[in-house]
Amino acid sequence: MTTEMMDKLMWHIELYARHYVNAKTEHVMELNHNTAMGYIDAVRDIYGKETAKILEKRFWEISLN
């Protein structure tokens, strides 16, 4: 995988994480979490487990801070 492609994947997961953190209601929070996890599952299918682990770790780093 190229650095450019990883940057694009990371950009999307960071966007979902920021929306998750800034959600005003539990419903919106859950929606953003489910979207991010679905995205990570798709990445796992296409790019493999290691890439998906990196993205999931980044999602939780942003979400829990």
All heavy atoms as TSV, in Angstrom:
chain	resi	resn	atom	element	x	y	z
A	1	MET	N	N	0.849	-1.170	0.000
A	1	MET	CA	C	0.000	0.000	0.000
A	1	MET	C	C	0.897	1.237	0.000
A	1	MET	O	O	1.894	1.290	0.705
A	1	MET	CB	C	-0.895	0.006	1.235
A	1	MET	CG	C	-1.673	1.276	1.361
A	1	MET	SD	S	-2.705	1.384	2.812
A	1	MET	CE	C	-3.627	-0.105	2.705
A	2	THR	N	N	0.487	2.209	-0.764
A	2	THR	CA	C	1.260	3.438	-0.837
A	2	THR	C	C	0.978	4.333	0.369
A	2	THR	O	O	-0.056	4.213	1.023
A	2	THR	CB	C	0.922	4.227	-2.115
A	2	THR	OG1	O	-0.444	4.660	-2.029
A	2	THR	CG2	C	1.122	3.393	-3.366
A	3	THR	N	N	1.890	5.223	0.630
A	3	THR	CA	C	1.714	6.191	1.719
A	3	THR	C	C	0.506	7.069	1.441
A	3	THR	O	O	-0.266	7.396	2.348
A	3	THR	CB	C	2.977	7.062	1.855
A	3	THR	OG1	O	4.087	6.207	2.077
A	3	THR	CG2	C	2.853	8.049	2.995
A	4	GLU	N	N	0.322	7.434	0.191
A	4	GLU	CA	C	-0.820	8.276	-0.191
A	4	GLU	C	C	-2.140	7.579	0.128
A	4	GLU	O	O	-3.066	8.196	0.663
A	4	GLU	CB	C	-0.748	8.613	-1.678
A	4	GLU	CG	C	-1.868	9.501	-2.155
A	4	GLU	CD	C	-1.791	9.791	-3.652
A	4	GLU	OE1	O	-0.751	9.562	-4.274
A	4	GLU	OE2	O	-2.813	10.252	-4.185
A	5	MET	N	N	-2.228	6.289	-0.166
A	5	MET	CA	C	-3.458	5.544	0.104
A	5	MET	C	C	-3.692	5.431	1.605
A	5	MET	O	O	-4.809	5.609	2.081
A	5	MET	CB	C	-3.401	4.154	-0.526
A	5	MET	CG	C	-4.669	3.371	-0.285
A	5	MET	SD	S	-6.145	4.292	-0.726
A	5	MET	CE	C	-6.655	3.418	-2.143
A	6	MET	N	N	-2.640	5.158	2.363
A	6	MET	CA	C	-2.786	5.067	3.824
A	6	MET	C	C	-3.217	6.415	4.389
A	6	MET	O	O	-4.055	6.456	5.296
A	6	MET	CB	C	-1.469	4.611	4.453
A	6	MET	CG	C	-1.597	4.303	5.916
A	6	MET	SD	S	-2.787	2.970	6.197
A	6	MET	CE	C	-2.793	2.891	7.950
A	7	ASP	N	N	-2.684	7.501	3.866
A	7	ASP	CA	C	-3.090	8.840	4.310
A	7	ASP	C	C	-4.579	9.070	4.072
A	7	ASP	O	O	-5.272	9.645	4.917
A	7	ASP	CB	C	-2.285	9.927	3.596
A	7	ASP	CG	C	-0.848	10.001	4.067
A	7	ASP	OD1	O	-0.524	9.411	5.120
A	7	ASP	OD2	O	-0.042	10.648	3.363
A	8	LYS	N	N	-5.074	8.616	2.934
A	8	LYS	CA	C	-6.506	8.771	2.627
A	8	LYS	C	C	-7.368	7.943	3.573
A	8	LYS	O	O	-8.400	8.415	4.061
A	8	LYS	CB	C	-6.788	8.372	1.180
A	8	LYS	CG	C	-6.275	9.372	0.175
A	8	LYS	CD	C	-6.565	8.940	-1.238
A	8	LYS	CE	C	-5.999	9.930	-2.237
A	8	LYS	NZ	N	-6.272	9.545	-3.613
A	9	LEU	N	N	-6.950	6.711	3.838
A	9	LEU	CA	C	-7.690	5.861	4.768
A	9	LEU	C	C	-7.689	6.477	6.162
A	9	LEU	O	O	-8.715	6.519	6.841
A	9	LEU	CB	C	-7.071	4.461	4.814
A	9	LEU	CG	C	-7.150	3.632	3.539
A	9	LEU	CD1	C	-6.345	2.348	3.702
A	9	LEU	CD2	C	-8.582	3.327	3.159
A	10	MET	N	N	-6.535	6.976	6.582
A	10	MET	CA	C	-6.407	7.589	7.905
A	10	MET	C	C	-7.262	8.851	7.999
A	10	MET	O	O	-7.895	9.101	9.028
A	10	MET	CB	C	-4.938	7.910	8.186
A	10	MET	CG	C	-4.647	8.211	9.620
A	10	MET	SD	S	-4.906	6.826	10.750
A	10	MET	CE	C	-3.476	5.837	10.420
A	11	TRP	N	N	-7.304	9.628	6.935
A	11	TRP	CA	C	-8.111	10.849	6.927
A	11	TRP	C	C	-9.575	10.509	7.197
A	11	TRP	O	O	-10.233	11.162	8.000
A	11	TRP	CB	C	-7.976	11.572	5.585
A	11	TRP	CG	C	-8.747	12.848	5.538
A	11	TRP	CD1	C	-8.312	14.077	5.929
A	11	TRP	CD2	C	-10.102	13.032	5.077
A	11	TRP	NE1	N	-9.306	15.010	5.742
A	11	TRP	CE2	C	-10.414	14.396	5.228
A	11	TRP	CE3	C	-11.067	12.183	4.568
A	11	TRP	CZ2	C	-11.658	14.921	4.879
A	11	TRP	CZ3	C	-12.303	12.703	4.227
A	11	TRP	CH2	C	-12.586	14.051	4.379
A	12	HIS	N	N	-10.088	9.471	6.547
A	12	HIS	CA	C	-11.481	9.089	6.737
A	12	HIS	C	C	-11.749	8.623	8.167
A	12	HIS	O	O	-12.742	9.013	8.778
A	12	HIS	CB	C	-11.880	7.987	5.752
A	12	HIS	CG	C	-12.176	8.496	4.397
A	12	HIS	ND1	N	-11.248	8.485	3.382
A	12	HIS	CD2	C	-13.293	9.059	3.885
A	12	HIS	CE1	C	-11.777	9.014	2.299
A	12	HIS	NE2	N	-13.021	9.378	2.577
A	13	ILE	N	N	-10.870	7.802	8.702
A	13	ILE	CA	C	-11.117	7.286	10.047
A	13	ILE	C	C	-11.020	8.407	11.076
A	13	ILE	O	O	-11.778	8.437	12.051
A	13	ILE	CB	C	-10.194	6.090	10.385
A	13	ILE	CG1	C	-10.850	5.187	11.431
A	13	ILE	CG2	C	-8.841	6.524	10.851
A	13	ILE	CD1	C	-12.078	4.487	10.965
A	14	GLU	N	N	-10.127	9.358	10.852
A	14	GLU	CA	C	-10.032	10.507	11.762
A	14	GLU	C	C	-11.288	11.370	11.684
A	14	GLU	O	O	-11.750	11.893	12.698
A	14	GLU	CB	C	-8.779	11.316	11.451
A	14	GLU	CG	C	-7.513	10.590	11.869
A	14	GLU	CD	C	-6.243	11.276	11.420
A	14	GLU	OE1	O	-6.297	12.297	10.702
A	14	GLU	OE2	O	-5.156	10.774	11.792
A	15	LEU	N	N	-11.846	11.501	10.510
A	15	LEU	CA	C	-13.094	12.245	10.336
A	15	LEU	C	C	-14.223	11.580	11.122
A	15	LEU	O	O	-14.952	12.243	11.866
A	15	LEU	CB	C	-13.464	12.328	8.855
A	15	LEU	CG	C	-14.772	13.022	8.522
A	15	LEU	CD1	C	-14.657	14.520	8.810
A	15	LEU	CD2	C	-15.131	12.786	7.070
A	16	TYR	N	N	-14.365	10.258	10.983
A	16	TYR	CA	C	-15.402	9.534	11.723
A	16	TYR	C	C	-15.189	9.675	13.231
A	16	TYR	O	O	-16.144	9.832	13.987
A	16	TYR	CB	C	-15.426	8.048	11.348
A	16	TYR	CG	C	-15.774	7.781	9.909
A	16	TYR	CD1	C	-15.090	6.815	9.183
A	16	TYR	CD2	C	-16.784	8.475	9.260
A	16	TYR	CE1	C	-15.404	6.556	7.862
A	16	TYR	CE2	C	-17.102	8.224	7.941
A	16	TYR	CZ	C	-16.407	7.262	7.240
A	16	TYR	OH	O	-16.711	7.009	5.944
A	17	ALA	N	N	-13.937	9.614	13.673
A	17	ALA	CA	C	-13.647	9.734	15.101
A	17	ALA	C	C	-14.005	11.123	15.624
A	17	ALA	O	O	-14.568	11.254	16.709
A	17	ALA	CB	C	-12.173	9.426	15.368
A	18	ARG	N	N	-13.692	12.165	14.858
A	18	ARG	CA	C	-14.038	13.522	15.292
A	18	ARG	C	C	-15.549	13.705	15.355
A	18	ARG	O	O	-16.074	14.338	16.273
A	18	ARG	CB	C	-13.411	14.557	14.357
A	18	ARG	CG	C	-11.924	14.736	14.597
A	18	ARG	CD	C	-11.362	15.932	13.872
A	18	ARG	NE	N	-11.559	15.902	12.434
A	18	ARG	CZ	C	-10.765	15.296	11.562
A	18	ARG	NH1	N	-9.690	14.655	11.988
A	18	ARG	NH2	N	-11.016	15.340	10.270
A	19	HIS	N	N	-16.268	13.144	14.392
A	19	HIS	CA	C	-17.733	13.214	14.429
A	19	HIS	C	C	-18.281	12.442	15.627
A	19	HIS	O	O	-19.250	12.858	16.250
A	19	HIS	CB	C	-18.343	12.678	13.136
A	19	HIS	CG	C	-18.217	13.607	11.982
A	19	HIS	ND1	N	-18.811	14.839	11.949
A	19	HIS	CD2	C	-17.547	13.485	10.814
A	19	HIS	CE1	C	-18.523	15.444	10.802
A	19	HIS	NE2	N	-17.748	14.635	10.101
A	20	TYR	N	N	-17.655	11.319	15.936
A	20	TYR	CA	C	-18.050	10.519	17.100
A	20	TYR	C	C	-17.884	11.335	18.381
A	20	TYR	O	O	-18.771	11.395	19.221
A	20	TYR	CB	C	-17.190	9.253	17.141
A	20	TYR	CG	C	-17.388	8.364	18.335
A	20	TYR	CD1	C	-18.437	7.459	18.386
A	20	TYR	CD2	C	-16.507	8.404	19.414
A	20	TYR	CE1	C	-18.611	6.621	19.473
A	20	TYR	CE2	C	-16.671	7.573	20.503
A	20	TYR	CZ	C	-17.727	6.680	20.533
A	20	TYR	OH	O	-17.896	5.848	21.610
A	21	VAL	N	N	-16.743	11.983	18.525
A	21	VAL	CA	C	-16.447	12.775	19.719
A	21	VAL	C	C	-17.378	13.976	19.836
A	21	VAL	O	O	-17.818	14.325	20.928
A	21	VAL	CB	C	-14.973	13.239	19.699
A	21	VAL	CG1	C	-14.700	14.274	20.778
A	21	VAL	CG2	C	-14.044	12.049	19.850
A	22	ASN	N	N	-17.700	14.604	18.720
A	22	ASN	CA	C	-18.498	15.829	18.735
A	22	ASN	C	C	-20.006	15.589	18.639
A	22	ASN	O	O	-20.768	16.559	18.572
A	22	ASN	CB	C	-18.063	16.751	17.591
A	22	ASN	CG	C	-16.650	17.248	17.792
A	22	ASN	OD1	O	-16.232	17.501	18.911
A	22	ASN	ND2	N	-15.910	17.370	16.706
A	23	ALA	N	N	-20.423	14.347	18.659
A	23	ALA	CA	C	-21.848	14.030	18.533
A	23	ALA	C	C	-22.633	14.634	19.693
A	23	ALA	O	O	-22.193	14.606	20.843
A	23	ALA	CB	C	-22.049	12.523	18.495
A	24	LYS	N	N	-23.785	15.188	19.392
A	24	LYS	CA	C	-24.626	15.821	20.415
A	24	LYS	C	C	-25.575	14.829	21.083
A	24	LYS	O	O	-26.020	15.047	22.191
A	24	LYS	CB	C	-25.453	16.944	19.778
A	24	LYS	CG	C	-24.631	17.992	19.085
A	24	LYS	CD	C	-24.228	19.063	20.056
A	24	LYS	CE	C	-23.583	20.211	19.312
A	24	LYS	NZ	N	-22.277	20.540	19.779
A	25	THR	N	N	-25.886	13.737	20.395
A	25	THR	CA	C	-26.799	12.747	20.964
A	25	THR	C	C	-26.160	11.358	20.890
A	25	THR	O	O	-25.253	11.114	20.093
A	25	THR	CB	C	-28.139	12.703	20.204
A	25	THR	OG1	O	-27.902	12.223	18.879
A	25	THR	CG2	C	-28.801	14.069	20.149
A	26	GLU	N	N	-26.670	10.462	21.732
A	26	GLU	CA	C	-26.162	9.094	21.739
A	26	GLU	C	C	-26.425	8.399	20.401
A	26	GLU	O	O	-25.608	7.614	19.932
A	26	GLU	CB	C	-26.816	8.317	22.878
A	26	GLU	CG	C	-26.189	6.962	23.093
A	26	GLU	CD	C	-26.726	6.270	24.323
A	26	GLU	OE1	O	-27.056	6.950	25.301
A	26	GLU	OE2	O	-26.801	5.036	24.278
A	27	HIS	N	N	-27.560	8.717	19.783
A	27	HIS	CA	C	-27.898	8.121	18.490
A	27	HIS	C	C	-26.850	8.485	17.433
A	27	HIS	O	O	-26.384	7.627	16.678
A	27	HIS	CB	C	-29.285	8.579	18.039
A	27	HIS	CG	C	-29.626	8.164	16.648
A	27	HIS	ND1	N	-29.955	6.864	16.326
A	27	HIS	CD2	C	-29.673	8.866	15.492
A	27	HIS	CE1	C	-30.182	6.781	15.018
A	27	HIS	NE2	N	-30.026	7.990	14.496
A	28	VAL	N	N	-26.474	9.752	17.368
A	28	VAL	CA	C	-25.483	10.201	16.389
A	28	VAL	C	C	-24.113	9.602	16.711
A	28	VAL	O	O	-23.365	9.204	15.822
A	28	VAL	CB	C	-25.426	11.743	16.329
A	28	VAL	CG1	C	-24.300	12.221	15.433
A	28	VAL	CG2	C	-26.759	12.299	15.855
A	29	MET	N	N	-23.814	9.495	17.992
A	29	MET	CA	C	-22.558	8.883	18.420
A	29	MET	C	C	-22.491	7.427	17.948
A	29	MET	O	O	-21.493	6.981	17.389
A	29	MET	CB	C	-22.464	8.967	19.938
A	29	MET	CG	C	-21.147	8.644	20.512
A	29	MET	SD	S	-21.275	8.878	22.311
A	29	MET	CE	C	-19.605	9.257	22.660
A	30	GLU	N	N	-23.566	6.709	18.159
A	30	GLU	CA	C	-23.628	5.303	17.739
A	30	GLU	C	C	-23.538	5.178	16.215
A	30	GLU	O	O	-22.857	4.297	15.698
A	30	GLU	CB	C	-24.920	4.673	18.239
A	30	GLU	CG	C	-25.044	3.201	17.919
A	30	GLU	CD	C	-26.321	2.586	18.476
A	30	GLU	OE1	O	-26.968	3.188	19.349
A	30	GLU	OE2	O	-26.662	1.497	18.003
A	31	LEU	N	N	-24.199	6.059	15.515
A	31	LEU	CA	C	-24.158	6.047	14.052
A	31	LEU	C	C	-22.731	6.234	13.543
A	31	LEU	O	O	-22.276	5.508	12.656
A	31	LEU	CB	C	-25.073	7.147	13.499
A	31	LEU	CG	C	-25.121	7.289	11.989
A	31	LEU	CD1	C	-25.721	6.048	11.352
A	31	LEU	CD2	C	-25.935	8.519	11.624
A	32	ASN	N	N	-22.001	7.180	14.115
A	32	ASN	CA	C	-20.615	7.418	13.692
A	32	ASN	C	C	-19.706	6.254	14.064
A	32	ASN	O	O	-18.818	5.885	13.296
A	32	ASN	CB	C	-20.098	8.732	14.279
A	32	ASN	CG	C	-20.658	9.912	13.538
A	32	ASN	OD1	O	-20.395	10.097	12.358
A	32	ASN	ND2	N	-21.460	10.705	14.214
A	33	HIS	N	N	-19.933	5.656	15.222
A	33	HIS	CA	C	-19.158	4.477	15.620
A	33	HIS	C	C	-19.404	3.330	14.646
A	33	HIS	O	O	-18.463	2.691	14.169
A	33	HIS	CB	C	-19.530	4.059	17.048
A	33	HIS	CG	C	-18.889	2.788	17.462
A	33	HIS	ND1	N	-19.540	1.579	17.354
A	33	HIS	CD2	C	-17.657	2.526	17.952
A	33	HIS	CE1	C	-18.730	0.625	17.765
A	33	HIS	NE2	N	-17.585	1.171	18.139
A	34	ASN	N	N	-20.665	3.073	14.330
A	34	ASN	CA	C	-20.998	1.986	13.407
A	34	ASN	C	C	-20.433	2.239	12.010
A	34	ASN	O	O	-19.973	1.302	11.354
A	34	ASN	CB	C	-22.513	1.784	13.348
A	34	ASN	CG	C	-23.065	1.217	14.636
A	34	ASN	OD1	O	-22.325	0.700	15.464
A	34	ASN	ND2	N	-24.364	1.345	14.827
A	35	THR	N	N	-20.467	3.476	11.575
A	35	THR	CA	C	-19.900	3.821	10.269
A	35	THR	C	C	-18.398	3.567	10.257
A	35	THR	O	O	-17.864	2.975	9.312
A	35	THR	CB	C	-20.194	5.295	9.921
A	35	THR	OG1	O	-21.599	5.498	9.932
A	35	THR	CG2	C	-19.630	5.660	8.567
A	36	ALA	N	N	-17.719	3.993	11.309
A	36	ALA	CA	C	-16.272	3.785	11.394
A	36	ALA	C	C	-15.925	2.298	11.424
A	36	ALA	O	O	-15.000	1.861	10.726
A	36	ALA	CB	C	-15.719	4.479	12.640
A	37	MET	N	N	-16.661	1.522	12.199
A	37	MET	CA	C	-16.373	0.091	12.286
A	37	MET	C	C	-16.665	-0.618	10.961
A	37	MET	O	O	-15.932	-1.531	10.559
A	37	MET	CB	C	-17.147	-0.550	13.434
A	37	MET	CG	C	-16.741	-0.058	14.818
A	37	MET	SD	S	-14.997	-0.294	15.196
A	37	MET	CE	C	-14.453	1.403	15.389
A	38	GLY	N	N	-17.697	-0.191	10.274
A	38	GLY	CA	C	-17.976	-0.741	8.947
A	38	GLY	C	C	-16.874	-0.416	7.961
A	38	GLY	O	O	-16.474	-1.249	7.145
A	39	TYR	N	N	-16.373	0.802	8.044
A	39	TYR	CA	C	-15.262	1.238	7.195
A	39	TYR	C	C	-14.020	0.393	7.489
A	39	TYR	O	O	-13.348	-0.077	6.567
A	39	TYR	CB	C	-14.994	2.721	7.448
A	39	TYR	CG	C	-13.923	3.325	6.582
A	39	TYR	CD1	C	-14.193	3.684	5.274
A	39	TYR	CD2	C	-12.645	3.548	7.082
A	39	TYR	CE1	C	-13.217	4.253	4.477
A	39	TYR	CE2	C	-11.672	4.117	6.300
A	39	TYR	CZ	C	-11.961	4.466	4.995
A	39	TYR	OH	O	-10.986	5.029	4.202
A	40	ILE	N	N	-13.754	0.177	8.759
A	40	ILE	CA	C	-12.599	-0.634	9.151
A	40	ILE	C	C	-12.761	-2.075	8.668
A	40	ILE	O	O	-11.802	-2.690	8.190
A	40	ILE	CB	C	-12.381	-0.559	10.671
A	40	ILE	CG1	C	-11.894	0.848	11.047
A	40	ILE	CG2	C	-11.410	-1.627	11.155
A	40	ILE	CD1	C	-11.903	1.148	12.530
A	41	ASP	N	N	-13.961	-2.625	8.745
A	41	ASP	CA	C	-14.209	-3.977	8.225
A	41	ASP	C	C	-13.946	-4.058	6.726
A	41	ASP	O	O	-13.364	-5.031	6.246
A	41	ASP	CB	C	-15.643	-4.421	8.522
A	41	ASP	CG	C	-15.855	-4.795	9.974
A	41	ASP	OD1	O	-14.845	-5.029	10.684
A	41	ASP	OD2	O	-17.021	-4.835	10.404
A	42	ALA	N	N	-14.379	-3.043	5.998
A	42	ALA	CA	C	-14.138	-3.021	4.551
A	42	ALA	C	C	-12.641	-2.932	4.262
A	42	ALA	O	O	-12.130	-3.626	3.367
A	42	ALA	CB	C	-14.875	-1.845	3.909
A	43	VAL	N	N	-11.935	-2.107	5.013
A	43	VAL	CA	C	-10.478	-1.998	4.848
A	43	VAL	C	C	-9.817	-3.341	5.140
A	43	VAL	O	O	-8.908	-3.759	4.437
A	43	VAL	CB	C	-9.912	-0.877	5.757
A	43	VAL	CG1	C	-8.395	-0.958	5.852
A	43	VAL	CG2	C	-10.342	0.491	5.251
A	44	ARG	N	N	-10.296	-4.037	6.177
A	44	ARG	CA	C	-9.748	-5.349	6.519
A	44	ARG	C	C	-9.907	-6.318	5.350
A	44	ARG	O	O	-8.982	-7.067	5.028
A	44	ARG	CB	C	-10.444	-5.894	7.767
A	44	ARG	CG	C	-9.890	-7.218	8.251
A	44	ARG	CD	C	-10.573	-7.691	9.533
A	44	ARG	NE	N	-10.259	-6.808	10.647
A	44	ARG	CZ	C	-11.136	-5.985	11.237
A	44	ARG	NH1	N	-12.399	-5.942	10.830
A	44	ARG	NH2	N	-10.785	-5.212	12.236
A	45	ASP	N	N	-11.058	-6.294	4.710
A	45	ASP	CA	C	-11.312	-7.187	3.580
A	45	ASP	C	C	-10.421	-6.868	2.381
A	45	ASP	O	O	-9.980	-7.766	1.673
A	45	ASP	CB	C	-12.775	-7.108	3.143
A	45	ASP	CG	C	-13.729	-7.702	4.161
A	45	ASP	OD1	O	-13.258	-8.438	5.066
A	45	ASP	OD2	O	-14.935	-7.426	4.062
A	46	ILE	N	N	-10.148	-5.588	2.177
A	46	ILE	CA	C	-9.389	-5.169	0.994
A	46	ILE	C	C	-7.882	-5.140	1.246
A	46	ILE	O	O	-7.099	-5.639	0.439
A	46	ILE	CB	C	-9.873	-3.784	0.514
A	46	ILE	CG1	C	-11.339	-3.868	0.085
A	46	ILE	CG2	C	-9.002	-3.259	-0.630
A	46	ILE	CD1	C	-12.014	-2.532	-0.126
A	47	TYR	N	N	-7.466	-4.561	2.372
A	47	TYR	CA	C	-6.040	-4.309	2.612
A	47	TYR	C	C	-5.410	-5.194	3.681
A	47	TYR	O	O	-4.203	-5.147	3.885
A	47	TYR	CB	C	-5.820	-2.842	2.986
A	47	TYR	CG	C	-6.206	-1.902	1.875
A	47	TYR	CD1	C	-7.360	-1.150	1.949
A	47	TYR	CD2	C	-5.407	-1.784	0.738
A	47	TYR	CE1	C	-7.730	-0.290	0.928
A	47	TYR	CE2	C	-5.767	-0.930	-0.295
A	47	TYR	CZ	C	-6.924	-0.185	-0.186
A	47	TYR	OH	O	-7.281	0.657	-1.206
A	48	GLY	N	N	-6.219	-5.947	4.403
A	48	GLY	CA	C	-5.669	-6.870	5.385
A	48	GLY	C	C	-5.831	-6.411	6.830
A	48	GLY	O	O	-6.200	-5.279	7.115
A	49	LYS	N	N	-5.538	-7.356	7.737
A	49	LYS	CA	C	-5.758	-7.134	9.163
A	49	LYS	C	C	-4.861	-6.052	9.752
A	49	LYS	O	O	-5.298	-5.296	10.608
A	49	LYS	CB	C	-5.543	-8.430	9.936
A	49	LYS	CG	C	-6.652	-9.436	9.772
A	49	LYS	CD	C	-6.562	-10.529	10.816
A	49	LYS	CE	C	-5.565	-11.572	10.416
A	49	LYS	NZ	N	-5.566	-12.739	11.310
A	50	GLU	N	N	-3.630	-5.996	9.322
A	50	GLU	CA	C	-2.690	-5.034	9.912
A	50	GLU	C	C	-3.123	-3.595	9.649
A	50	GLU	O	O	-3.080	-2.755	10.548
A	50	GLU	CB	C	-1.273	-5.278	9.398
A	50	GLU	CG	C	-0.670	-6.571	9.900
A	50	GLU	CD	C	-0.687	-6.698	11.416
A	50	GLU	OE1	O	-0.313	-5.730	12.113
A	50	GLU	OE2	O	-1.102	-7.756	11.907
A	51	THR	N	N	-3.542	-3.320	8.443
A	51	THR	CA	C	-4.011	-1.972	8.106
A	51	THR	C	C	-5.257	-1.630	8.915
A	51	THR	O	O	-5.389	-0.522	9.444
A	51	THR	CB	C	-4.297	-1.856	6.593
A	51	THR	OG1	O	-3.110	-2.203	5.879
A	51	THR	CG2	C	-4.733	-0.460	6.222
A	52	ALA	N	N	-6.167	-2.582	9.033
A	52	ALA	CA	C	-7.389	-2.359	9.806
A	52	ALA	C	C	-7.068	-2.102	11.277
A	52	ALA	O	O	-7.688	-1.236	11.910
A	52	ALA	CB	C	-8.328	-3.554	9.662
A	53	LYS	N	N	-6.098	-2.815	11.828
A	53	LYS	CA	C	-5.702	-2.604	13.223
A	53	LYS	C	C	-5.171	-1.194	13.436
A	53	LYS	O	O	-5.462	-0.559	14.454
A	53	LYS	CB	C	-4.638	-3.619	13.639
A	53	LYS	CG	C	-5.163	-4.987	13.919
A	53	LYS	CD	C	-4.019	-5.889	14.351
A	53	LYS	CE	C	-4.476	-7.308	14.531
A	53	LYS	NZ	N	-3.375	-8.195	14.930
A	54	ILE	N	N	-4.389	-0.707	12.491
A	54	ILE	CA	C	-3.837	0.648	12.583
A	54	ILE	C	C	-4.966	1.666	12.603
A	54	ILE	O	O	-4.969	2.593	13.411
A	54	ILE	CB	C	-2.869	0.920	11.414
A	54	ILE	CG1	C	-1.625	0.048	11.547
A	54	ILE	CG2	C	-2.504	2.402	11.344
A	54	ILE	CD1	C	-0.757	0.009	10.306
A	55	LEU	N	N	-5.934	1.493	11.718
A	55	LEU	CA	C	-7.049	2.432	11.651
A	55	LEU	C	C	-7.915	2.370	12.907
A	55	LEU	O	O	-8.332	3.404	13.431
A	55	LEU	CB	C	-7.902	2.166	10.415
A	55	LEU	CG	C	-7.224	2.422	9.072
A	55	LEU	CD1	C	-8.181	2.077	7.942
A	55	LEU	CD2	C	-6.740	3.844	8.950
A	56	GLU	N	N	-8.177	1.173	13.389
A	56	GLU	CA	C	-9.004	1.043	14.591
A	56	GLU	C	C	-8.298	1.664	15.796
A	56	GLU	O	O	-8.917	2.361	16.602
A	56	GLU	CB	C	-9.330	-0.421	14.869
A	56	GLU	CG	C	-10.320	-0.587	15.989
A	56	GLU	CD	C	-10.903	-1.989	16.075
A	56	GLU	OE1	O	-10.433	-2.907	15.373
A	56	GLU	OE2	O	-11.846	-2.164	16.859
A	57	LYS	N	N	-6.999	1.435	15.897
A	57	LYS	CA	C	-6.235	2.038	16.983
A	57	LYS	C	C	-6.330	3.563	16.913
A	57	LYS	O	O	-6.546	4.227	17.926
A	57	LYS	CB	C	-4.779	1.596	16.906
A	57	LYS	CG	C	-3.920	2.167	17.989
A	57	LYS	CD	C	-2.481	1.710	17.848
A	57	LYS	CE	C	-1.618	2.382	18.902
A	57	LYS	NZ	N	-0.213	2.173	18.662
A	58	ARG	N	N	-6.200	4.118	15.716
A	58	ARG	CA	C	-6.277	5.574	15.546
A	58	ARG	C	C	-7.666	6.096	15.908
A	58	ARG	O	O	-7.802	7.148	16.534
A	58	ARG	CB	C	-5.918	5.959	14.105
A	58	ARG	CG	C	-5.887	7.431	13.861
A	58	ARG	CD	C	-4.753	8.080	14.642
A	58	ARG	NE	N	-4.750	9.503	14.368
A	58	ARG	CZ	C	-4.513	10.427	15.288
A	58	ARG	NH1	N	-4.192	10.082	16.496
A	58	ARG	NH2	N	-4.547	11.687	14.959
A	59	PHE	N	N	-8.713	5.374	15.520
A	59	PHE	CA	C	-10.077	5.768	15.861
A	59	PHE	C	C	-10.224	5.905	17.376
A	59	PHE	O	O	-10.739	6.902	17.879
A	59	PHE	CB	C	-11.092	4.759	15.319
A	59	PHE	CG	C	-12.507	5.073	15.723
A	59	PHE	CD1	C	-13.251	5.976	15.002
A	59	PHE	CD2	C	-13.079	4.475	16.835
A	59	PHE	CE1	C	-14.567	6.295	15.379
A	59	PHE	CE2	C	-14.384	4.763	17.221
A	59	PHE	CZ	C	-15.119	5.681	16.488
A	60	TRP	N	N	-9.752	4.913	18.118
A	60	TRP	CA	C	-9.912	4.927	19.568
A	60	TRP	C	C	-8.998	5.946	20.233
A	60	TRP	O	O	-9.340	6.507	21.267
A	60	TRP	CB	C	-9.742	3.534	20.152
A	60	TRP	CG	C	-10.918	2.684	19.799
A	60	TRP	CD1	C	-10.919	1.578	19.016
A	60	TRP	CD2	C	-12.285	2.903	20.162
A	60	TRP	NE1	N	-12.189	1.081	18.875
A	60	TRP	CE2	C	-13.051	1.879	19.567
A	60	TRP	CE3	C	-12.932	3.854	20.929
A	60	TRP	CZ2	C	-14.426	1.792	19.728
A	60	TRP	CZ3	C	-14.318	3.774	21.090
A	60	TRP	CH2	C	-15.047	2.748	20.492
A	61	GLU	N	N	-7.815	6.191	19.660
A	61	GLU	CA	C	-6.941	7.236	20.206
A	61	GLU	C	C	-7.646	8.580	20.180
A	61	GLU	O	O	-7.597	9.329	21.155
A	61	GLU	CB	C	-5.656	7.341	19.383
A	61	GLU	CG	C	-4.669	6.246	19.625
A	61	GLU	CD	C	-3.478	6.306	18.678
A	61	GLU	OE1	O	-3.482	7.149	17.739
A	61	GLU	OE2	O	-2.555	5.518	18.846
A	62	ILE	N	N	-8.271	8.901	19.084
A	62	ILE	CA	C	-8.983	10.184	18.951
A	62	ILE	C	C	-10.236	10.176	19.802
A	62	ILE	O	O	-10.539	11.151	20.499
A	62	ILE	CB	C	-9.331	10.473	17.485
A	62	ILE	CG1	C	-8.045	10.697	16.686
A	62	ILE	CG2	C	-10.255	11.680	17.363
A	62	ILE	CD1	C	-8.258	10.771	15.190
A	63	SER	N	N	-10.985	9.107	19.776
A	63	SER	CA	C	-12.270	9.040	20.468
A	63	SER	C	C	-12.140	9.097	21.985
A	63	SER	O	O	-13.022	9.640	22.654
A	63	SER	CB	C	-12.997	7.751	20.090
A	63	SER	OG	O	-13.265	7.746	18.709
A	64	LEU	N	N	-11.074	8.563	22.519
A	64	LEU	CA	C	-10.937	8.488	23.968
A	64	LEU	C	C	-10.174	9.674	24.559
A	64	LEU	O	O	-10.038	9.761	25.773
A	64	LEU	CB	C	-10.273	7.182	24.365
A	64	LEU	CG	C	-11.070	5.934	23.986
A	64	LEU	CD1	C	-10.287	4.681	24.345
A	64	LEU	CD2	C	-12.434	5.921	24.648
A	65	ASN	N	N	-9.720	10.578	23.726
A	65	ASN	CA	C	-9.000	11.757	24.234
A	65	ASN	C	C	-9.888	12.955	24.330
A	65	ASN	O	O	-10.906	13.124	23.926
A	65	ASN	CB	C	-7.813	12.088	23.352
A	65	ASN	CG	C	-6.674	11.124	23.620
A	65	ASN	OD1	O	-6.536	10.648	24.725
A	65	ASN	ND2	N	-5.912	10.848	22.618
